């Protein structure tokens, strides 16, 4: 956990396809007493999901926030973009089991959901489970450490090219 991270805050972003669900998820978080930093989008006018995915993932990657939430139509595009960033472990969870396991086994730091896939009630339950479930560590930490080394290999390759 970064010492500079805004511990009690969650950064959230979406594209036009998930704007209605993002507003519901944001209200749910605020109702739970969590500070929400919303990077948009703020309406249903067509935008590129990657721009908003980058806004959230870059801040989690930099340690400014411990947790983020991203939403697009399916959740697929946002997951792909977010996982380009070092230290980001974005998990697409359109069901409860995935949400719980993404925390227990993967220590996911960005939750991704699909605004055209799930409804408000399921999204709220997914958010609750994702926030409440701790990481189990142990062998799962070793596995995460293993793929972190791939990030370093890629960064090194960039320098050497
Ligand atoms: C937008 O039409 C849609 O492609 C986007 O929200 C997302 O589902 C992409 O993965």
Boltz pocket constraint, residues with backbone or C-beta under 6 A from the ligand:
constraints:
  - pocket:
      binder: B
      contacts: [[A, 15], [A, 17], [A, 18], [A, 47], [A, 49], [A, 72], [A, 73], [A, 74], [A, 75], [A, 76], [A, 77], [A, 78]]
      max_distance: 6.0
